[in-house]
């Protein structure tokens, strides 16, 4: 999350808007189904923006964020964080424009999913079940449902069709095409007030390896035609929700094939949920920040030694939280977060590996994330398929001299005697743990007292966080 004061100021102006009519029933859906997932501050922001739009209107007047802070009795940081959560869960779209030094925002409220969409979503309903438990989940399903209408098979339809009731009078028609055309021109800048349906959350990440899945299903005689866009979207969502890779997904897909050789989406969801609960002792996943995937964690068990504690911390901490911890609790800058997002989503580095890279680069560049430098090292790590924290640490030790030359801009410079000089630059603590490298041991021994103090402070902070 970026430093909110760079993206939002009290003087910035905004208008609230709704994407179609919102009803009291929507209010109940948001309160009972969304609130357990995103919290009260998010619901408070949504309801406040909604209240600013007059009844049966689509827009509010222009207000400042300072007035919004007063209405909600909270600070700008809380408003900013609540806004991001509303965006992420699909209840808000935000637009911004700049005019000179002024910024203007449009906060367009989105209607929530209908109860049937939510409870059949395959993602949000799972998170809700995990959050509130079986009893409350069943109570909410009863609250948002009712008995079906009686079967109509015993009844005869006597409903009249349109032509049975109305006719078109051609004899008294008046030429109104010009007037209607003028009305159409006037309507170009207007929008009818109505109800717009909401679409379910869809994971857009393209990292799922469908080619590997197809290869695994080659002997099952399942045609690629069975993988409709709807089926592929469901597979990507389930992969994100339960952490299922292409190899594991093979048997789940086979279990969901129906008698017409098509993928039954509901059976696919059930098979994926059963697989996850079998792997995790009947538990279900919950919403958390991104961290290192479990299968690539270097320290899975409870840490015992100091080194294991560091591995555990890097595995179980998101890069955003690591930056925040290093900064003593201050939110990371927008520029730093953009670099991290690029590494995670474009370079496809895993969060734990990014944590090692952050720690190494920041200590090498006076606690700054230099974009060109970090991307150059990241590119090498991607090519070498670095997936775990330990692998990242070992490669950083091995390529330390090369990284020094990159940092100094002397990429082609080589020492004549091929001996690495003892340096006093700052290095991560885990550098000193490589017993096979005299160079890194010498470097660790030559650290300044100031840096040793800095490391001790970081270690103490990590220890407190673990507690």
Long-range contacts (C-beta under 8 A, 24 or more apart in sequence): 1-81, 1-84, 1-320, 1-331, 1-332, 1-337, 2-331, 2-332, 2-333, 2-334, 2-337, 3-330, 3-331, 3-332, 3-333, 3-334, 4-76, 4-77, 4-80, 4-81, 4-331, 5-76, 6-333, 6-334, 7-80, 7-334, 8-65, 8-76, 8-79, 8-80, 9-65, 9-76, 9-103, 10-64, 10-65, 10-66, 10-69, 10-76, 11-64, 11-65, 11-66, 12-64, 12-65, 12-102, 12-103, 12-104, 12-105, 13-62, 13-63, 13-64, 13-65, 13-102, 13-103, 13-104, 13-105, 14-62, 14-63, 14-64, 14-65, 14-68, 14-104, 14-105, 14-106, 14-107, 15-59, 15-60, 15-61, 15-62, 15-63, 15-104, 15-105, 15-106, 15-107, 16-49, 16-50, 16-52, 16-53, 16-59, 16-60, 16-63, 16-107, 16-109, 17-53, 17-58, 17-59, 17-60, 17-106, 17-107, 17-108, 17-109, 18-50, 18-53, 18-58, 18-108, 18-109, 19-93, 19-108, 19-109, 19-110, 19-111, 19-196, 20-111, 20-193, 20-194, 20-195, 20-196, 21-56, 21-193, 21-194, 21-195, 22-50, 22-109, 22-111, 26-111, 26-112, 29-112, 29-113, 29-114, 29-115, 29-118, 29-144, 30-91, 30-112, 32-140, 32-143, 32-144, 33-112, 33-113, 33-115, 33-118, 33-124, 33-128, 33-140, 33-144, 34-89, 34-91, 34-112, 36-128, 36-131, 36-132, 37-89, 37-124, 37-127, 37-128, 37-131, 37-287, 38-85, 38-86, 38-89, 39-82, 39-85, 41-74, 41-78, 41-81, 41-82, 42-82, 42-85, 42-86, 42-91, 44-72, 44-74, 44-82, 45-72, 45-79, 45-82, 45-83, 45-86, 46-86, 46-91, 46-92, 46-109, 48-72, 49-107, 49-109, 50-109, 53-109, 56-193, 57-193, 58-191, 58-193, 77-331, 83-107, 89-124, 89-201, 90-198, 90-199, 90-201, 110-198, 111-195, 111-196, 111-197, 111-198, 112-198, 113-198, 113-200, 114-197, 114-198, 115-144, 115-145, 117-198, 117-200, 119-144, 121-200, 121-201, 122-200, 122-234, 122-237, 122-238, 122-241, 122-269, 123-200, 123-201, 123-237, 123-240, 123-241, 124-200, 124-201, 126-241, 126-273, 126-284, 126-285, 127-284, 127-285, 127-286, 127-287, 129-284, 130-283, 130-284, 130-285, 130-286, 131-286, 201-237, 202-233, 202-236, 202-237, 203-236, 203-237, 203-239, 203-240, 205-236, 205-240, 205-345, 207-348, 208-235, 208-236, 208-239, 208-246, 209-245, 209-246, 210-235, 210-246, 212-246, 212-247, 213-246, 213-249, 213-250, 213-253, 216-246, 216-247, 216-250, 217-250, 217-253, 217-254, 220-254, 222-253, 222-254, 222-257, 222-261, 223-261, 226-257, 226-261, 226-262, 226-263, 227-263, 228-263, 230-265, 231-263, 231-265, 231-268, 234-263, 234-265, 234-268, 234-269, 235-268, 238-268, 238-269, 238-272, 241-272, 241-285, 242-272, 242-273, 242-275, 242-276, 242-285, 243-276, 243-285, 243-293, 243-294, 244-272, 244-275, 244-276, 248-275, 251-275, 289-318, 289-320, 289-321, 290-318, 290-319, 290-344, 290-351, 291-315, 291-316, 291-317, 291-318, 291-351, 291-352, 292-316, 292-350, 292-351, 292-352, 292-353, 292-355, 292-388, 292-389, 293-350, 296-350, 296-352, 296-387, 296-388, 297-352, 297-388, 297-389, 298-352, 298-388, 298-389, 298-390, 299-389, 306-459, 307-430, 307-433, 309-462, 309-463, 309-466, 310-429, 310-430, 310-462, 311-389, 311-390, 312-466, 313-462, 313-465, 313-466, 314-352, 314-355, 314-356, 314-359, 314-389, 315-352, 315-389, 317-351, 317-355, 318-351, 319-344, 319-351, 319-354, 319-355, 319-358, 322-355, 322-358, 322-359, 323-358, 325-461, 325-462, 325-465, 326-358, 326-359, 326-362, 326-367, 326-458, 328-461, 335-369, 335-371, 336-369, 339-369, 339-371, 339-374, 339-375, 342-375, 343-374, 343-375, 343-378, 347-375, 347-378, 347-379, 347-382, 348-382, 349-378, 349-381, 349-382, 349-386, 350-387, 350-388, 352-388, 352-389, 352-392, 353-381, 353-386, 353-387, 353-388, 353-389, 353-391, 353-392, 355-389, 356-389, 356-392, 356-393, 356-396, 356-428, 357-381, 357-392, 359-428, 360-396, 360-403, 360-427, 360-428, 363-426, 363-427, 363-428, 364-403, 364-407, 364-425, 364-426, 364-427, 365-407, 373-406, 373-407, 376-406, 377-403, 377-406, 393-428, 393-430, 394-434, 396-428, 396-431, 397-431, 397-434, 397-437, 397-440, 400-427, 400-431, 400-439, 400-440, 401-439, 422-446, 424-448, 426-451, 426-454, 429-455, 429-459
